[in-house]
Every structure is written in structure tokens, then in C-alpha cells.
């Protein structure tokens, strides 16, 4: 049996079901499930709820990493709950579980998540895995960093991040990456 790859999704806890960001996240969860990926996220509301709901509505699976720090339950669409003690433990578990990372619109928490996974790859703390950002929200951050690093004559670490215009483009990129990986694994057996 072929291993299912886990995609950790980072994004805001604020979007509601009638809002654009929620709908984008729902579509992402649905497409990931349709393509055989397991959705992993922080387990609560907003983008986390939307991706889990999208996965469930397409007969997929979702994992929610929740923390004792928050005194609330996970959203009702999470299939498997992993509870950890602190916010730092939660972030480390989300990174550990993921075979790839997708980043949607968010605030400082999402910025920390993006920065940490990005830095782990930059410092070779873990193997290189896809980091895909959907939409233009984080584009100025990436572009500023790229411009400043090039200006200073330093290595361009933005090579670790890919920007996709839509959930479909994101999932297509993941399928290409993991189809190649599965082919390599089959050849090595």
C-alpha cells in the first residue's frame, strides 16, 4: 500500500464560512482530499475548519494538532486529534507531521509558522519539503526578503517558497512533487 502524504496547512483562525478566505481554504481541503493527501492543521476555526471540512466533504482525512493552552475543542471536521501542551509544541508537531506546507492568508501566528518551517529548511534542520503560498498576501514579504538578500550579496533563501495563484495550482504542484517521489521510491525497492 502506498503511503499517503500529509499536507500541513497554516492560516488565519478568523475567516467565517461566508468569507472568501474560508471558501479558498475549503476548496483547498477538498482538492487535497480528492488527490489522496491527508490534511493537517491547527484544529480550530477559520482556515483550519475550512480545510478539514473540505477534506471531509470529499471523503478525505484530517488531523488537528491542538494545544492545552487554548481551553476549547477542535472543530467538528477533524478526524484525528493530537493534543500537545504548548503553542511551541503545537507548531513543532505541525511541522514534524507535514510532508509539505501550504500557507494561506493570516496574521502574526501564520507568519511565525511560515518563518519557522522556512528557517528549518534554510538551516537544513530537516529535509527540503514543499512550501507553497496561495495568493498574493505573503508575496511582499518574500519579495522584500529576496531584494534585500540579493542587495547584500547573500544567498536567496526564497528558493524554498513557491507561490501558487489558486488551490488548484497548489495541489497540481504537490501532485507533481509527490508523484516524482513515489516513482523514485518504487525504483529503489
Secondary structure, DSSP 8 states (H G I E B T S, - for coil): -----EEEEE--S---TTSHHHHHHHHHHHHHHHTT-EEEE-SSSTHHHHHHHHHHHTT--EEEEEETTS-S---TT-SEEEEESSHHHHHHHHHHH-SEEEE-S--HHHHHHHHHHHHHHHTTSS---EEEEESSTTHHHHHHHHHHHHHTT---GGGGEEEESSHHHHHHHHHHHHHHHHHHHHHH-
